[in-house]
Amino acid sequence: MTDLNEITKKRQNEQHRRALMMPEGFEKPLVMISRALRIYGDLYIEKYTEQLGDQARLGFMEICHGLITLLNGNTGRLSAGAIDSDIRTTAAGQGINLDLLKGEN
C-alpha cells in the first residue's frame, strides 16, 4: 500500500509542478496572484530595506486572505496546501502572521 501512496504523491507533485510552470484555467489567476504577492514584497524590501509599512501591510494581508479563500474553490492541478503554505511564507517574510485574526496584524 505504501508504494501506491508514494506513486500517488509523486503524481500529484508532478501535476502541481506542471500547473506552476504552465497554468491553465483556474490555475492561472491563483499562480499569478501568488507570484505577484511575492514579487511585490521582494521589491518593497529591495527599495526600502524594510518590511511593508502599515498601509501596505493591510492591503497585502487582505490579498493573502482572499487568495487563501479562493483555494477552497477550483484549483485545477495545483495543490491548495502547497499554495497556502507559499502564501503564508510570503506574508511571514513581511512580518505578517496570517494565522492571527484579521485586523490583529
C-alpha positions in Angstrom: 0.0 0.0 0.0 2.9 2.4 0.7 4.1 2.1 -2.9 0.6 3.2 -4.1 0.7 6.2 -1.7 4.2 7.2 -2.9 3.2 6.9 -6.6 0.0 9.0 -5.9 2.0 11.6 -4.1 4.7 11.8 -6.8 1.9 12.1 -9.5 0.3 14.9 -7.5 3.6 16.7 -7.0 4.3 16.5 -10.7 0.8 17.8 -11.6 1.4 20.7 -9.2 4.8 21.5 -10.7 3.3 21.5 -14.2 0.5 23.7 -13.2 3.0 26.2 -11.7 5.1 26.2 -15.0 2.1 26.3 -17.4 -1.1 27.2 -15.5 -4.4 26.6 -17.2 -8.0 27.8 -16.4 -8.5 28.5 -12.7 -4.8 27.8 -12.1 -3.7 31.0 -13.9 -5.1 33.6 -11.6 -4.1 31.6 -8.5 -0.5 31.3 -9.7 -0.3 34.9 -10.9 -1.7 36.4 -7.7 0.6 34.3 -5.6 3.7 35.3 -7.7 2.6 38.9 -7.7 2.5 39.0 -3.9 5.9 37.5 -3.6 7.3 40.0 -6.2 5.7 43.0 -4.6 7.1 42.0 -1.1 10.6 41.4 -2.5 10.6 44.7 -4.5 9.4 46.6 -1.4 12.2 45.3 0.7 14.7 45.9 -2.1 13.6 49.5 -2.4 13.0 50.4 1.3 15.2 47.8 3.0 12.4 47.1 5.4 9.1 45.2 5.5 5.9 46.6 4.3 4.6 49.8 6.0 1.3 49.8 7.9 -1.0 50.7 5.0 0.7 48.3 2.6 0.6 45.6 5.2 -3.2 45.9 5.4 -3.7 45.6 1.7 -1.1 42.8 1.4 -2.8 40.9 4.3 -6.3 41.3 2.6 -5.0 39.9 -0.7 -3.4 37.0 1.1 -6.6 36.2 3.0 -8.6 36.5 -0.2 -6.3 34.2 -2.1 -6.4 31.6 0.6 -10.2 31.8 0.5 -10.0 31.2 -3.3 -8.1 27.9 -2.6 -11.4 26.5 -1.2 -12.7 26.5 -4.8 -11.4 25.0 -8.1 -7.6 24.9 -8.0 -7.1 22.7 -11.1 -3.9 20.7 -10.8 -2.5 22.9 -8.1 -2.1 21.7 -4.5 -4.1 24.0 -2.4 -2.0 23.1 0.6 1.3 24.0 -1.2 -0.1 27.3 -2.4 -1.5 28.1 1.1 1.9 27.4 2.6 3.6 29.6 0.0 1.2 32.5 0.7 1.8 32.2 4.5 5.6 32.1 4.0 5.5 35.1 1.7 3.4 37.0 4.3 5.7 35.9 7.1 8.6 37.4 5.2 6.8 40.8 5.5 6.2 40.3 9.2 2.6 39.3 8.8 1.2 36.3 10.6 -1.9 35.2 8.7 -2.8 32.8 11.5 -3.9 35.7 13.6 -7.4 37.0 13.1 -7.9 39.8 10.6 -7.1 43.2 12.0 -4.6 41.9 14.6 -1.5 42.1 12.4 
